[in-house]
Amino acid sequence: MNNEFDAKSGVPYWGYISDTLVYWIVLFIAILGNFVLSVVLVPFLLVLKGLGLYFSLFFIGASFGSVFWFILQSIENVQKKKRIIWEIFIPALALINVGIFAVLSNDLIAILELSTPPHNPMIVGAAYTLGYVLPSALWKVVRRKK
């Protein structure tokens, strides 16, 4: 079966296996990247406030989301059920992760007695997550218009 083609897609079996492997590696990197990015966001959460903070989070999320959306689109054979994992699980995980770090940064603001007001974790998480999903949403809108 190593040299056979998939009847539906015409892709060699090894191509399907390599696409699947690359997909799961990229998915793992996206999860790990979201966690690392949440840690990196703590200084922003300690210093920035208001629209400056939300714009920064939105821009960082959009940048990170664009990179991983491009990588996902580069993988030829991604099954629909795997896309659901990418489109729902990763943004939900990002929302939760950034929200948790917003709560932790609020505690750090109190401990360090900084003048920065506490942040609403849901708004902080939503600003990042909206930026993160924007590239995929725009791509889908553009694709439907074609």
Backbone as CSV, one residue per row, in Angstrom:
resi,resn,N_x,N_y,N_z,CA_x,CA_y,CA_z,C_x,C_y,C_z
1,MET,0.815,-1.193,0.000,0.000,0.000,0.000,0.862,1.262,0.000
2,ASN,2.166,1.152,0.142,3.024,2.321,0.232,3.025,3.153,-1.041
3,ASN,2.881,2.546,-2.212,2.917,3.293,-3.458,1.544,3.491,-4.074
4,GLU,0.499,3.089,-3.379,-0.850,3.210,-3.917,-1.347,4.645,-3.779
5,PHE,-2.344,4.973,-4.606,-2.961,6.285,-4.560,-4.308,6.178,-3.882
6,ASP,-4.703,7.266,-3.192,-6.040,7.346,-2.629,-6.992,7.587,-3.794
7,ALA,-8.036,6.789,-3.895,-8.947,6.865,-5.027,-9.664,8.218,-5.090
8,LYS,-10.022,8.794,-3.961,-10.768,10.055,-3.954,-9.894,11.248,-4.309
9,SER,-8.734,11.358,-3.708,-7.917,12.562,-3.878,-6.805,12.407,-4.907
10,GLY,-6.434,11.177,-5.239,-5.336,10.950,-6.159,-3.970,11.207,-5.544
11,VAL,-3.927,11.299,-4.208,-2.683,11.569,-3.495,-2.057,10.231,-3.107
12,PRO,-0.740,10.095,-3.284,-0.090,8.858,-2.849,-0.271,8.659,-1.348
13,TYR,-0.252,7.404,-0.950,-0.443,7.058,0.458,0.588,7.756,1.336
14,TRP,1.852,7.785,0.908,2.889,8.437,1.700,2.636,9.931,1.825
15,GLY,2.023,10.547,0.813,1.683,11.973,0.865,0.620,12.250,1.907
16,TYR,-0.355,11.358,1.976,-1.409,11.497,2.984,-0.826,11.356,4.389
17,ILE,0.058,10.367,4.567,0.675,10.139,5.874,1.544,11.342,6.266
18,SER,2.328,11.851,5.324,3.196,12.994,5.655,2.366,14.241,5.956
19,ASP,1.271,14.465,5.217,0.402,15.608,5.503,-0.216,15.489,6.896
20,THR,-0.632,14.287,7.248,-1.216,14.056,8.563,-0.195,14.290,9.664
21,LEU,1.002,13.798,9.460,2.064,13.987,10.445,2.404,15.468,10.609
22,VAL,2.539,16.166,9.499,2.829,17.599,9.551,1.697,18.339,10.254
23,TYR,0.442,17.961,9.964,-0.712,18.596,10.602,-0.632,18.480,12.117
24,TRP,-0.379,17.277,12.632,-0.352,17.083,14.080,0.846,17.771,14.721
25,ILE,1.954,17.851,14.021,3.116,18.580,14.540,2.797,20.069,14.622
26,VAL,2.183,20.618,13.579,1.811,22.032,13.572,0.770,22.315,14.655
27,LEU,-0.170,21.401,14.833,-1.180,21.556,15.884,-0.523,21.601,17.258
28,PHE,0.424,20.720,17.507,1.151,20.709,18.776,1.932,22.010,18.967
29,ILE,2.572,22.483,17.906,3.325,23.735,17.974,2.382,24.908,18.242
30,ALA,1.193,24.891,17.650,0.221,25.963,17.889,-0.215,25.991,19.348
31,ILE,-0.444,24.812,19.930,-0.828,24.741,21.339,0.311,25.240,22.211
32,LEU,1.504,24.744,21.963,2.678,25.169,22.723,2.952,26.659,22.508
33,GLY,2.817,27.111,21.275,3.029,28.520,20.952,2.049,29.435,21.664
34,ASN,0.786,29.020,21.748,-0.201,29.813,22.472,0.154,29.925,23.948
35,PHE,0.651,28.844,24.513,1.054,28.881,25.916,2.244,29.816,26.113
36,VAL,3.256,29.679,25.270,4.444,30.529,25.370,4.059,31.993,25.147
37,LEU,3.210,32.233,24.176,2.772,33.597,23.903,2.005,34.181,25.087
38,SER,1.236,33.361,25.775,0.523,33.829,26.966,1.500,34.286,28.042
39,VAL,2.595,33.557,28.202,3.624,33.949,29.167,4.278,35.257,28.728
40,VAL,4.544,35.390,27.434,5.184,36.592,26.902,4.260,37.812,27.038
41,LEU,2.956,37.600,27.055,2.000,38.706,27.159,1.943,39.326,28.549
42,VAL,2.470,38.652,29.565,2.377,39.155,30.942,2.960,40.565,31.078
43,PRO,4.144,40.870,30.535,4.630,42.260,30.647,3.682,43.279,30.011
44,PHE,3.067,42.914,28.880,2.082,43.803,28.258,0.920,44.041,29.213
45,LEU,0.475,42.975,29.869,-0.650,43.074,30.789,-0.294,43.890,32.031
46,LEU,0.972,43.901,32.399,1.397,44.661,33.570,1.532,46.153,33.271
47,VAL,1.857,46.495,32.041,2.169,47.880,31.707,1.029,48.580,30.969
48,LEU,0.429,47.927,30.001,-0.574,48.571,29.156,-1.961,48.510,29.780
49,LYS,-2.803,49.437,29.332,-4.194,49.427,29.776,-5.068,50.005,28.676
50,GLY,-6.327,49.728,28.743,-7.297,50.287,27.806,-7.109,49.821,26.376
51,LEU,-7.404,50.746,25.456,-7.367,50.404,24.032,-5.984,50.007,23.544
52,GLY,-4.946,50.592,24.124,-3.583,50.215,23.743,-3.320,48.740,24.000
53,LEU,-3.775,48.250,25.141,-3.619,46.843,25.485,-4.421,45.972,24.530
54,TYR,-5.691,46.325,24.307,-6.554,45.486,23.474,-6.093,45.474,22.017
55,PHE,-5.628,46.632,21.514,-5.103,46.669,20.150,-3.849,45.813,20.039
56,SER,-2.960,45.909,21.028,-1.730,45.105,21.018,-2.053,43.615,21.031
57,LEU,-2.974,43.218,21.902,-3.362,41.808,21.977,-3.990,41.340,20.667
58,PHE,-4.855,42.180,20.089,-5.496,41.844,18.818,-4.452,41.673,17.720
59,PHE,-3.490,42.600,17.643,-2.450,42.542,16.613,-1.555,41.317,16.796
60,ILE,-1.163,41.033,18.023,-0.321,39.856,18.294,-1.081,38.579,17.936
61,GLY,-2.354,38.518,18.327,-3.184,37.358,17.988,-3.345,37.194,16.490
62,ALA,-3.571,38.305,15.781,-3.731,38.241,14.323,-2.440,37.786,13.650
63,SER,-1.310,38.253,14.150,-0.020,37.842,13.583,0.212,36.350,13.784
64,PHE,-0.010,35.896,15.004,0.184,34.483,15.329,-0.812,33.615,14.558
65,GLY,-2.066,34.048,14.499,-3.085,33.308,13.757,-2.793,33.242,12.271
66,SER,-2.249,34.324,11.709,-1.915,34.342,10.276,-0.843,33.318,9.941
67,VAL,0.167,33.251,10.788,1.256,32.302,10.545,0.718,30.869,10.545
68,PHE,-0.055,30.522,11.551,-0.528,29.148,11.631,-1.625,28.854,10.621
69,TRP,-2.416,29.840,10.248,-3.416,29.608,9.202,-2.720,29.364,7.871
70,PHE,-1.663,30.111,7.576,-0.895,29.903,6.349,-0.303,28.498,6.321
71,ILE,0.255,28.076,7.443,0.846,26.735,7.508,-0.231,25.674,7.300
72,LEU,-1.372,25.854,7.932,-2.458,24.880,7.781,-2.933,24.814,6.333
73,GLN,-3.045,25.963,5.671,-3.479,25.985,4.278,-2.439,25.375,3.345
74,SER,-1.192,25.368,3.779,-0.128,24.788,2.967,-0.159,23.262,2.970
75,ILE,-0.792,22.702,3.968,-0.904,21.247,4.030,-2.026,20.837,3.073
76,GLU,-1.704,20.018,2.120,-2.645,19.697,1.049,-3.876,18.945,1.519
77,ASN,-3.696,17.920,2.298,-4.783,16.996,2.618,-5.210,17.102,4.073
78,VAL,-5.986,18.098,4.414,-6.477,18.194,5.779,-7.962,17.863,5.751
79,GLN,-8.305,16.813,6.455,-9.691,16.375,6.473,-10.554,17.367,7.230
80,LYS,-11.850,17.387,6.918,-12.772,18.343,7.521,-12.835,18.210,9.042
81,LYS,-12.840,16.984,9.573,-12.925,16.837,11.027,-11.661,17.335,11.715
82,LYS,-10.523,17.284,11.037,-9.289,17.832,11.597,-9.331,19.354,11.589
83,ARG,-9.970,19.937,10.596,-10.108,21.395,10.558,-10.931,21.886,11.745
84,ILE,-11.901,21.112,12.174,-12.720,21.493,13.323,-11.851,21.604,14.565
85,ILE,-10.911,20.693,14.718,-9.991,20.772,15.856,-9.237,22.097,15.794
86,TRP,-8.738,22.440,14.616,-7.954,23.655,14.447,-8.818,24.906,14.645
87,GLU,-10.039,24.889,14.108,-10.869,26.084,14.096,-11.624,26.330,15.396
88,ILE,-11.851,25.308,16.194,-12.599,25.482,17.441,-11.721,25.278,18.660
89,PHE,-10.968,24.196,18.690,-10.184,23.841,19.877,-9.069,24.849,20.161
90,ILE,-8.297,25.207,19.153,-7.154,26.106,19.361,-7.620,27.502,19.798
91,PRO,-8.614,28.129,19.141,-9.074,29.434,19.652,-9.668,29.352,21.063
92,ALA,-10.396,28.287,21.366,-10.946,28.136,22.723,-9.819,27.989,23.736
93,LEU,-8.818,27.219,23.390,-7.659,27.057,24.263,-6.921,28.392,24.436
94,ALA,-6.792,29.154,23.366,-6.139,30.468,23.444,-6.930,31.405,24.351
95,LEU,-8.244,31.401,24.223,-9.100,32.241,25.062,-8.911,31.905,26.536
96,ILE,-8.948,30.636,26.854,-8.784,30.187,28.237,-7.385,30.521,28.737
97,ASN,-6.383,30.224,27.944,-4.987,30.438,28.324,-4.690,31.911,28.599
98,VAL,-5.078,32.789,27.677,-4.819,34.217,27.847,-5.641,34.754,29.018
99,GLY,-6.857,34.244,29.186,-7.673,34.644,30.331,-7.031,34.275,31.657
100,ILE,-6.476,33.083,31.733,-5.786,32.643,32.959,-4.583,33.543,33.242
101,PHE,-3.820,33.854,32.212,-2.659,34.719,32.419,-3.075,36.150,32.743
102,ALA,-4.263,36.581,32.286,-4.769,37.898,32.684,-5.082,37.913,34.177
103,VAL,-5.680,36.835,34.683,-5.952,36.730,36.122,-4.645,36.726,36.902
104,LEU,-3.676,35.951,36.438,-2.373,35.912,37.112,-1.676,37.273,37.074
105,SER,-1.773,37.973,35.963,-1.152,39.298,35.890,-1.882,40.285,36.801
106,ASN,-3.203,40.134,36.967,-3.927,40.979,37.916,-3.409,40.752,39.333
107,ASP,-3.146,39.504,39.677,-2.570,39.204,40.988,-1.180,39.818,41.114
108,LEU,-0.395,39.735,40.055,0.946,40.308,40.059,0.893,41.834,40.168
109,ILE,-0.079,42.457,39.528,-0.266,43.910,39.634,-0.530,44.290,41.092
110,ALA,-1.369,43.506,41.769,-1.682,43.777,43.175,-0.458,43.557,44.069
111,ILE,0.272,42.475,43.826,1.456,42.164,44.649,2.530,43.239,44.491
112,LEU,2.751,43.667,43.240,3.783,44.675,42.967,3.297,46.109,43.209
113,GLU,2.012,46.231,43.509,1.382,47.531,43.763,1.590,48.501,42.590
114,LEU,1.342,48.009,41.409,1.463,48.834,40.204,0.224,49.712,40.044
115,SER,0.360,50.780,39.285,-0.778,51.681,39.076,-1.712,51.194,37.970
116,THR,-1.317,50.176,37.261,-2.147,49.620,36.193,-3.407,49.017,36.798
117,PRO,-4.583,49.380,36.273,-5.812,48.794,36.816,-5.920,47.316,36.418
118,PRO,-6.642,46.528,37.216,-6.831,45.113,36.856,-7.586,44.993,35.525
119,HIS,-7.303,43.918,34.805,-7.917,43.691,33.502,-9.019,42.650,33.616
120,ASN,-10.041,42.808,32.790,-11.096,41.812,32.704,-10.561,40.650,31.853
121,PRO,-10.415,39.455,32.443,-9.830,38.326,31.698,-10.618,37.947,30.438
122,MET,-11.926,38.115,30.468,-12.723,37.755,29.293,-12.464,38.730,28.136
123,ILE,-12.343,40.007,28.439,-12.086,40.987,27.383,-10.668,40.818,26.841
124,VAL,-9.716,40.581,27.730,-8.332,40.353,27.308,-8.260,39.114,26.414
125,GLY,-8.877,38.025,26.862,-8.881,36.790,26.075,-9.600,36.960,24.754
126,ALA,-10.715,37.702,24.778,-11.482,37.915,23.549,-10.701,38.749,22.541
127,ALA,-9.983,39.777,23.004,-9.201,40.620,22.085,-8.141,39.774,21.368
128,TYR,-7.437,38.935,22.112,-6.417,38.076,21.509,-7.049,37.041,20.569
129,THR,-8.109,36.396,21.042,-8.731,35.323,20.263,-9.385,35.856,18.990
130,LEU,-10.008,37.029,19.061,-10.579,37.615,17.842,-9.498,37.882,16.804
131,GLY,-8.364,38.381,17.256,-7.245,38.569,16.338,-6.741,37.254,15.784
132,TYR,-6.734,36.232,16.622,-6.231,34.919,16.220,-7.103,34.279,15.131
133,VAL,-8.423,34.422,15.238,-9.321,33.778,14.271,-9.599,34.650,13.045
134,LEU,-9.226,35.929,13.096,-9.492,36.832,11.980,-8.922,36.343,10.646
135,PRO,-7.669,35.881,10.577,-7.142,35.429,9.281,-7.974,34.301,8.657
136,SER,-8.386,33.328,9.454,-9.174,32.227,8.888,-10.559,32.700,8.478
137,ALA,-11.151,33.611,9.244,-12.477,34.129,8.896,-12.424,34.931,7.598
138,LEU,-11.412,35.779,7.462,-11.265,36.561,6.230,-11.023,35.668,5.028
139,TRP,-10.222,34.639,5.211,-9.940,33.707,4.116,-11.223,33.021,3.656
140,LYS,-12.071,32.630,4.601,-13.322,31.956,4.247,-14.267,32.903,3.513
141,VAL,-14.327,34.173,3.928,-15.193,35.159,3.262,-14.710,35.393,1.841
142,VAL,-13.417,35.563,1.668,-12.850,35.801,0.337,-13.080,34.581,-0.547
143,ARG,-12.901,33.396,0.000,-13.082,32.158,-0.772,-14.527,31.981,-1.217
144,ARG,-15.470,32.362,-0.374,-16.897,32.216,-0.744,-17.287,33.179,-1.854
145,LYS,-16.657,34.345,-1.891,-16.993,35.337,-2.916,-16.491,34.918,-4.284
146,LYS,-15.496,34.037,-4.339,-14.937,33.590,-5.628,-15.828,32.626,-6.271
